[in-house]
Amino acid sequence: MTDLAYHDGTLRPLDQITVGIRTHALHYGTGVFEGIRAYWNAEAEQLYAFRLADHYARLCASAKVYGMQASLSVEELCDVTIDLLARNEVREDVYIRPLVFKSSETMGLWSRGLTDSLVIYHVPLGAYISESGIRCCVSSWRRPDGNFVPARAKISGIYAGMALARREALEAGFDEALTLTTHGKVSEGSGENIFLVIDGKLVTPPPGDDLLAGITRASLIELADAELGLRTVERSVNRSELLVADEVFLCGTAAEVTPVVEIDRRPVGDGEIGPVATAMRELYMRVVRGTHDDYLDWCRPIHQGAHPAVTAADR
């Protein structure tokens, strides 16, 4: 059975949804997107989409920054996604990709009347990088300045630079790249936010240092304080601090909580996964799989086999 996907008001087989080679977004990166995880809880026989409404609120905000419209409200986007996952009878961990993009087939950077399209689909996804500790390098490619491309919007075109950074890291034998701002401050990974453990506190760069303020990042800040008694300090981070931190870990929807054990061929701490990263990952995975009662409101259940009589996809 071919999975269904949402495309501009209809549900269609994913392999039948295509775009032309003249599509504006293909040439100019004029699209905004989200990455959303849904986790299968085998014991409960339930699929949980993590912070679904928060992700769609950010998608709509990104679209607004770029002068686009998602065509559906946040709640309608949630309804479409829940319906899609239920109809596809998903019983595994998946990554959901909504994309709003300029679908007009035309040349030129921008013109009035470009058409906005919306697609939503999902793919199976396990660990994005590694759960056993990764090796990173500081990339020679800098994070774009927010005055050039707005960092708060998840814009497709921004990730061309992040792809260069990740390629550089992989070709040099590392697992992931860390990027600096144009002023030389630590920003984030190629697709993840970063935390350092220094003197018993979590330290993470502020949104003003040209990073995407991640939903996973915000979740971890709240969880660290409420569940582990760890205070988070948001401040600019110098590159040298990466080399003296007790622990470093990355986080993101795809990356979840990923410990870093080496940076630029130097060990982080003792070169092993530290206790804070371990505790944060264990706690986070309990929350996203719906096994922590205090955070069930972050987990949107997908009722298997439920086909709502009327959804936004049917309108």
C-alpha positions as a Markdown table, in Angstrom:
| # | Residue | x | y | z |
|---|---|---|---|---|
| 1 | Met | 0.0 | 0.0 | 0.0 |
| 2 | Thr | 1.3 | 3.4 | -1.0 |
| 3 | Asp | 1.1 | 6.0 | 1.8 |
| 4 | Leu | -1.2 | 8.9 | 1.3 |
| 5 | Ala | 0.0 | 12.5 | 1.5 |
| 6 | Tyr | -1.7 | 15.9 | 1.7 |
| 7 | His | -1.4 | 18.2 | -1.2 |
| 8 | Asp | -3.3 | 21.5 | -1.5 |
| 9 | Gly | -6.6 | 20.2 | -0.1 |
| 10 | Thr | -6.6 | 16.6 | -1.2 |
| 11 | Leu | -5.2 | 13.3 | 0.0 |
| 12 | Arg | -3.3 | 11.5 | -2.7 |
| 13 | Pro | -0.7 | 8.6 | -2.9 |
| 14 | Leu | 2.6 | 10.1 | -2.1 |
| 15 | Asp | 4.3 | 8.8 | -5.2 |
| 16 | Gln | 1.9 | 10.7 | -7.4 |
| 17 | Ile | 2.7 | 14.1 | -6.0 |
| 18 | Thr | 5.3 | 15.8 | -8.1 |
| 19 | Val | 6.5 | 19.3 | -9.1 |
| 20 | Gly | 7.7 | 20.6 | -12.4 |
| 21 | Ile | 11.4 | 21.4 | -13.1 |
| 22 | Arg | 10.4 | 25.1 | -13.4 |
| 23 | Thr | 9.0 | 25.3 | -9.9 |
| 24 | His | 10.0 | 28.6 | -8.2 |
| 25 | Ala | 11.0 | 26.9 | -4.9 |
| 26 | Leu | 13.3 | 24.5 | -6.6 |
| 27 | His | 15.4 | 27.3 | -8.1 |
| 28 | Tyr | 15.3 | 29.9 | -5.3 |
| 29 | Gly | 14.7 | 28.1 | -2.1 |
| 30 | Thr | 11.3 | 29.9 | -1.6 |
| 31 | Gly | 9.8 | 27.5 | 0.9 |
| 32 | Val | 9.3 | 27.0 | 4.6 |
| 33 | Phe | 9.0 | 23.7 | 6.4 |
| 34 | Glu | 8.8 | 21.9 | 9.7 |
| 35 | Gly | 10.1 | 18.6 | 11.0 |
| 36 | Ile | 7.7 | 16.8 | 13.4 |
| 37 | Arg | 8.2 | 13.5 | 15.1 |
| 38 | Ala | 5.5 | 11.0 | 15.9 |
| 39 | Tyr | 6.4 | 8.1 | 18.2 |
| 40 | Trp | 4.9 | 4.7 | 18.4 |
| 41 | Asn | 4.2 | 3.5 | 22.0 |
| 42 | Ala | 3.8 | -0.3 | 21.6 |
| 43 | Glu | 2.6 | -0.9 | 25.1 |
| 44 | Ala | -0.3 | 1.6 | 24.7 |
| 45 | Glu | -0.7 | 0.7 | 21.0 |
| 46 | Gln | -0.8 | 4.4 | 20.3 |
| 47 | Leu | 1.1 | 6.9 | 18.1 |
| 48 | Tyr | 1.9 | 10.2 | 19.7 |
| 49 | Ala | 2.8 | 13.3 | 17.7 |
| 50 | Phe | 5.1 | 15.5 | 19.7 |
| 51 | Arg | 4.1 | 19.2 | 20.2 |
| 52 | Leu | 2.1 | 19.1 | 17.0 |
| 53 | Ala | 0.4 | 22.5 | 17.4 |
| 54 | Asp | 3.6 | 24.2 | 18.4 |
| 55 | His | 5.3 | 23.0 | 15.2 |
| 56 | Tyr | 2.4 | 24.2 | 13.1 |
| 57 | Ala | 2.4 | 27.6 | 14.8 |
| 58 | Arg | 6.0 | 27.9 | 13.9 |
| 59 | Leu | 5.3 | 26.9 | 10.3 |
| 60 | Cys | 2.6 | 29.6 | 10.0 |
| 61 | Ala | 5.0 | 32.1 | 11.5 |
| 62 | Ser | 7.8 | 31.1 | 9.1 |
| 63 | Ala | 5.4 | 31.5 | 6.2 |
| 64 | Lys | 4.4 | 34.9 | 7.4 |
| 65 | Val | 8.0 | 36.0 | 7.5 |
| 66 | Tyr | 8.4 | 35.0 | 3.9 |
| 67 | Gly | 5.2 | 36.5 | 2.7 |
| 68 | Met | 3.4 | 33.1 | 2.3 |
| 69 | Gln | 0.3 | 31.5 | 3.7 |
| 70 | Ala | -0.1 | 28.0 | 4.9 |
| 71 | Ser | -3.8 | 28.0 | 3.7 |
| 72 | Leu | -5.0 | 26.2 | 6.8 |
| 73 | Ser | -5.1 | 27.2 | 10.5 |
| 74 | Val | -2.9 | 25.6 | 13.1 |
| 75 | Glu | -5.8 | 23.4 | 14.3 |
| 76 | Glu | -6.7 | 22.4 | 10.7 |
| 77 | Leu | -3.1 | 21.5 | 10.0 |
| 78 | Cys | -3.2 | 19.3 | 13.2 |
| 79 | Asp | -6.5 | 17.7 | 12.0 |
| 80 | Val | -5.1 | 16.9 | 8.6 |
| 81 | Thr | -1.9 | 15.4 | 10.0 |
| 82 | Ile | -3.8 | 13.2 | 12.5 |
| 83 | Asp | -6.2 | 12.1 | 9.8 |
| 84 | Leu | -3.3 | 11.3 | 7.5 |
| 85 | Leu | -1.4 | 9.2 | 10.0 |
| 86 | Ala | -4.6 | 7.4 | 11.0 |
| 87 | Arg | -5.5 | 6.6 | 7.4 |
| 88 | Asn | -2.0 | 5.3 | 6.7 |
| 89 | Glu | -2.2 | 3.1 | 9.8 |
| 90 | Val | 1.2 | 4.2 | 11.1 |
| 91 | Arg | 2.6 | 1.9 | 13.8 |
| 92 | Glu | 6.2 | 3.0 | 13.9 |
| 93 | Asp | 8.3 | 6.1 | 14.6 |
| 94 | Val | 7.9 | 8.6 | 11.8 |
| 95 | Tyr | 9.1 | 12.0 | 10.7 |
| 96 | Ile | 6.4 | 14.3 | 9.4 |
| 97 | Arg | 7.4 | 17.0 | 6.8 |
| 98 | Pro | 5.0 | 19.9 | 6.1 |
| 99 | Leu | 6.2 | 22.2 | 3.4 |
| 100 | Val | 4.8 | 25.5 | 2.2 |
| 101 | Phe | 6.4 | 26.6 | -1.0 |
| 102 | Lys | 6.1 | 28.8 | -4.1 |
| 103 | Ser | 4.8 | 26.4 | -6.7 |
| 104 | Ser | 4.5 | 28.7 | -9.6 |
| 105 | Glu | 6.5 | 27.7 | -12.6 |
| 106 | Thr | 8.3 | 30.9 | -13.5 |
| 107 | Met | 11.7 | 32.5 | -13.6 |
| 108 | Gly | 12.8 | 35.5 | -11.5 |
| 109 | Leu | 13.6 | 35.9 | -7.8 |
| 110 | Trp | 10.2 | 37.3 | -6.9 |
| 111 | Ser | 7.1 | 38.6 | -8.6 |
| 112 | Arg | 3.5 | 39.3 | -7.5 |
| 113 | Gly | 1.0 | 36.5 | -7.7 |
| 114 | Leu | 3.3 | 33.6 | -7.0 |
| 115 | Thr | 1.2 | 30.6 | -5.9 |
| 116 | Asp | 1.6 | 29.0 | -2.4 |
| 117 | Ser | 1.3 | 25.3 | -2.1 |
| 118 | Leu | 1.1 | 23.0 | 0.9 |
| 119 | Val | 2.2 | 19.4 | 1.2 |
| 120 | Ile | 2.4 | 17.1 | 4.3 |
| 121 | Tyr | 3.9 | 13.6 | 4.2 |
| 122 | His | 5.7 | 11.3 | 6.6 |
| 123 | Val | 8.6 | 8.9 | 6.4 |
| 124 | Pro | 9.9 | 6.3 | 8.9 |
| 125 | Leu | 12.8 | 7.6 | 11.0 |
| 126 | Gly | 14.9 | 6.1 | 13.8 |
| 127 | Ala | 18.0 | 7.7 | 15.1 |
| 128 | Tyr | 19.1 | 10.6 | 13.0 |
| 129 | Ile | 22.8 | 10.6 | 13.9 |
| 130 | Ser | 23.8 | 8.3 | 16.7 |
| 131 | Glu | 22.7 | 7.5 | 20.3 |
| 132 | Ser | 26.2 | 6.5 | 21.4 |
| 133 | Gly | 28.0 | 9.8 | 21.3 |
| 134 | Ile | 29.2 | 11.7 | 18.2 |
| 135 | Arg | 32.3 | 13.5 | 16.9 |
| 136 | Cys | 31.9 | 17.1 | 15.7 |
| 137 | Cys | 34.0 | 19.7 | 14.1 |
| 138 | Val | 33.5 | 23.5 | 13.9 |
| 139 | Ser | 32.7 | 24.2 | 10.3 |
| 140 | Ser | 34.4 | 26.8 | 8.2 |
| 141 | Trp | 30.9 | 27.8 | 6.9 |
| 142 | Arg | 29.3 | 30.4 | 9.1 |
| 143 | Arg | 25.6 | 30.6 | 10.1 |
| 144 | Pro | 24.0 | 33.4 | 8.0 |
| 145 | Asp | 23.4 | 36.7 | 9.7 |
| 146 | Gly | 19.8 | 37.2 | 10.8 |
| 147 | Asn | 19.8 | 40.5 | 8.8 |
| 148 | Phe | 20.5 | 38.6 | 5.6 |
| 149 | Val | 18.1 | 35.6 | 6.2 |
| 150 | Pro | 15.8 | 35.6 | 9.2 |
| 151 | Ala | 17.0 | 32.9 | 11.6 |
| 152 | Arg | 13.6 | 32.6 | 13.3 |
| 153 | Ala | 12.0 | 31.3 | 10.2 |
| 154 | Lys | 12.6 | 27.7 | 9.0 |
| 155 | Ile | 13.3 | 28.7 | 5.4 |
| 156 | Ser | 14.3 | 26.0 | 2.9 |
| 157 | Gly | 17.0 | 28.2 | 1.3 |
| 158 | Ile | 18.9 | 28.7 | 4.6 |
| 159 | Tyr | 19.7 | 25.0 | 4.7 |
| 160 | Ala | 21.9 | 25.2 | 1.6 |
| 161 | Gly | 24.5 | 26.6 | 3.8 |
| 162 | Met | 23.9 | 24.0 | 6.5 |
| 163 | Ala | 24.2 | 21.3 | 3.9 |
| 164 | Leu | 27.6 | 22.6 | 3.1 |
| 165 | Ala | 28.6 | 22.5 | 6.7 |
| 166 | Arg | 27.4 | 18.9 | 7.2 |
| 167 | Arg | 29.1 | 17.8 | 4.0 |
| 168 | Glu | 32.4 | 19.3 | 5.2 |
| 169 | Ala | 32.1 | 17.5 | 8.5 |
| 170 | Leu | 31.2 | 14.1 | 7.0 |
| 171 | Glu | 34.0 | 14.3 | 4.4 |
| 172 | Ala | 36.5 | 15.1 | 7.2 |
| 173 | Gly | 35.4 | 12.0 | 9.1 |
| 174 | Phe | 33.2 | 13.7 | 11.7 |
| 175 | Asp | 29.5 | 13.0 | 12.4 |
| 176 | Glu | 28.2 | 16.5 | 12.5 |
| 177 | Ala | 29.2 | 20.2 | 12.1 |
| 178 | Leu | 28.9 | 23.0 | 14.6 |
| 179 | Thr | 28.5 | 26.5 | 13.1 |
| 180 | Leu | 29.6 | 29.9 | 14.3 |
| 181 | Thr | 27.9 | 33.3 | 13.8 |
| 182 | Thr | 29.5 | 35.9 | 11.5 |
| 183 | His | 31.0 | 37.3 | 14.8 |
| 184 | Gly | 32.6 | 34.0 | 15.8 |
| 185 | Lys | 30.2 | 33.0 | 18.5 |
| 186 | Val | 28.8 | 29.4 | 18.7 |
| 187 | Ser | 25.4 | 29.2 | 17.0 |
| 188 | Glu | 24.2 | 25.7 | 16.4 |
| 189 | Gly | 24.7 | 22.4 | 14.6 |
| 190 | Ser | 23.8 | 22.0 | 10.9 |
| 191 | Gly | 20.2 | 21.1 | 12.0 |
| 192 | Glu | 20.3 | 21.1 | 15.8 |
| 193 | Asn | 20.6 | 23.4 | 18.8 |
| 194 | Ile | 23.5 | 23.0 | 21.2 |
| 195 | Phe | 23.8 | 22.8 | 25.0 |
| 196 | Leu | 27.0 | 22.8 | 27.1 |
| 197 | Val | 27.2 | 21.7 | 30.7 |
| 198 | Ile | 29.4 | 24.1 | 32.7 |
| 199 | Asp | 29.7 | 24.3 | 36.4 |
| 200 | Gly | 26.6 | 22.3 | 37.0 |
| 201 | Lys | 24.4 | 24.5 | 34.7 |
| 202 | Leu | 23.2 | 24.2 | 31.2 |
| 203 | Val | 24.5 | 26.9 | 28.8 |
| 204 | Thr | 23.0 | 27.5 | 25.4 |
| 205 | Pro | 23.3 | 30.3 | 22.9 |
| 206 | Pro | 20.4 | 32.8 | 22.8 |
| 207 | Pro | 18.2 | 33.2 | 19.7 |
| 208 | Gly | 19.9 | 36.4 | 19.0 |
| 209 | Asp | 23.0 | 34.5 | 17.9 |
| 210 | Asp | 21.4 | 33.6 | 14.6 |
| 211 | Leu | 20.0 | 30.2 | 15.5 |
| 212 | Leu | 16.5 | 28.7 | 15.1 |
| 213 | Ala | 14.9 | 28.7 | 18.5 |
| 214 | Gly | 14.0 | 25.0 | 18.5 |
| 215 | Ile | 10.9 | 23.4 | 20.0 |
| 216 | Thr | 13.0 | 20.6 | 21.4 |
| 217 | Arg | 15.4 | 23.2 | 22.9 |
| 218 | Ala | 12.5 | 24.9 | 24.6 |
| 219 | Ser | 11.2 | 21.5 | 25.9 |
| 220 | Leu | 14.6 | 20.6 | 27.3 |
| 221 | Ile | 15.0 | 23.9 | 29.1 |
| 222 | Glu | 11.6 | 23.3 | 30.8 |
| 223 | Leu | 12.3 | 19.6 | 31.6 |
| 224 | Ala | 15.8 | 20.3 | 33.0 |
| 225 | Asp | 14.4 | 22.8 | 35.5 |
| 226 | Ala | 11.2 | 21.0 | 36.5 |
| 227 | Glu | 12.5 | 17.4 | 36.5 |
| 228 | Leu | 16.3 | 17.6 | 37.1 |
| 229 | Gly | 16.7 | 20.8 | 39.0 |
| 230 | Leu | 19.1 | 22.2 | 36.3 |
| 231 | Arg | 19.1 | 25.9 | 35.5 |
| 232 | Thr | 19.7 | 26.9 | 31.9 |
| 233 | Val | 21.7 | 30.1 | 31.1 |
| 234 | Glu | 21.1 | 31.6 | 27.7 |
| 235 | Arg | 24.2 | 33.6 | 26.7 |
| 236 | Ser | 26.7 | 33.9 | 23.9 |
| 237 | Val | 29.2 | 31.0 | 23.8 |
| 238 | Asn | 32.8 | 31.4 | 22.7 |
| 239 | Arg | 34.3 | 28.7 | 20.5 |
| 240 | Ser | 37.0 | 27.9 | 23.2 |
| 241 | Glu | 34.2 | 27.0 | 25.7 |
| 242 | Leu | 33.4 | 24.0 | 23.5 |
| 243 | Leu | 36.8 | 22.6 | 24.5 |
| 244 | Val | 36.5 | 23.1 | 28.3 |
| 245 | Ala | 32.8 | 22.2 | 28.9 |
| 246 | Asp | 32.1 | 19.2 | 31.1 |
| 247 | Glu | 29.5 | 18.0 | 28.5 |
| 248 | Val | 28.1 | 19.0 | 25.2 |
| 249 | Phe | 24.9 | 17.7 | 23.5 |
| 250 | Leu | 22.8 | 18.6 | 20.5 |
| 251 | Cys | 19.1 | 18.5 | 20.3 |
| 252 | Gly | 16.4 | 18.8 | 17.7 |
| 253 | Thr | 13.3 | 17.0 | 16.4 |
| 254 | Ala | 15.4 | 14.7 | 14.3 |
| 255 | Ala | 18.4 | 14.5 | 16.6 |
| 256 | Glu | 16.4 | 14.2 | 19.8 |
| 257 | Val | 19.2 | 14.4 | 22.5 |
| 258 | Thr | 22.5 | 13.5 | 21.0 |
| 259 | Pro | 25.6 | 13.5 | 23.2 |
| 260 | Val | 28.9 | 14.9 | 21.8 |
| 261 | Val | 32.0 | 13.2 | 22.9 |
| 262 | Glu | 34.6 | 14.9 | 20.7 |
| 263 | Ile | 35.0 | 18.3 | 19.1 |
| 264 | Asp | 37.8 | 19.1 | 16.6 |
| 265 | Arg | 39.5 | 15.8 | 17.6 |
| 266 | Arg | 39.6 | 16.9 | 21.3 |
| 267 | Pro | 37.6 | 14.9 | 23.9 |
| 268 | Val | 34.6 | 16.6 | 25.5 |
| 269 | Gly | 35.1 | 16.1 | 29.3 |
| 270 | Asp | 36.5 | 12.6 | 29.7 |
| 271 | Gly | 35.5 | 11.6 | 26.2 |
| 272 | Glu | 32.5 | 9.6 | 27.4 |
| 273 | Ile | 28.7 | 10.3 | 27.4 |
| 274 | Gly | 28.1 | 12.4 | 30.5 |
| 275 | Pro | 25.5 | 12.0 | 33.2 |
| 276 | Val | 23.5 | 15.1 | 32.3 |
| 277 | Ala | 23.2 | 14.2 | 28.6 |
| 278 | Thr | 22.2 | 10.6 | 29.7 |
| 279 | Ala | 19.5 | 11.9 | 32.1 |
| 280 | Met | 18.2 | 14.5 | 29.6 |
| 281 | Arg | 17.9 | 11.8 | 26.8 |
| 282 | Glu | 16.2 | 9.3 | 29.1 |
| 283 | Leu | 13.7 | 11.9 | 30.3 |
| 284 | Tyr | 13.0 | 13.3 | 26.8 |
| 285 | Met | 12.3 | 9.9 | 25.4 |
| 286 | Arg | 9.9 | 9.1 | 28.2 |
| 287 | Val | 8.1 | 12.3 | 27.5 |
| 288 | Val | 7.8 | 12.0 | 23.7 |
| 289 | Arg | 6.6 | 8.4 | 23.9 |
| 290 | Gly | 3.7 | 9.4 | 26.2 |
| 291 | Thr | 5.0 | 7.6 | 29.3 |
| 292 | His | 5.4 | 10.7 | 31.5 |
| 293 | Asp | 2.0 | 11.7 | 32.8 |
| 294 | Asp | 2.9 | 15.3 | 33.5 |
| 295 | Tyr | 3.7 | 16.0 | 29.9 |
| 296 | Leu | 0.9 | 14.2 | 28.1 |
| 297 | Asp | -0.4 | 17.5 | 26.8 |
| 298 | Trp | 2.7 | 17.7 | 24.6 |
| 299 | Cys | 1.7 | 14.4 | 22.9 |
| 300 | Arg | -1.2 | 14.4 | 20.5 |
| 301 | Pro | -2.6 | 10.9 | 20.2 |
| 302 | Ile | -3.4 | 9.4 | 16.8 |
| 303 | His | -6.3 | 7.1 | 17.1 |
| 304 | Gln | -5.5 | 4.1 | 14.8 |
| 305 | Gly | -8.2 | 3.4 | 12.2 |
| 306 | Ala | -10.2 | 6.6 | 13.1 |
| 307 | His | -11.4 | 8.4 | 10.0 |
| 308 | Pro | -13.1 | 11.6 | 11.0 |
| 309 | Ala | -16.3 | 12.2 | 9.0 |
| 310 | Val | -15.2 | 15.7 | 8.1 |
| 311 | Thr | -11.6 | 17.0 | 8.3 |
| 312 | Ala | -9.8 | 19.9 | 6.8 |
| 313 | Ala | -8.5 | 17.5 | 4.2 |
| 314 | Asp | -12.1 | 16.8 | 3.0 |
| 315 | Arg | -13.1 | 20.4 | 2.6 |
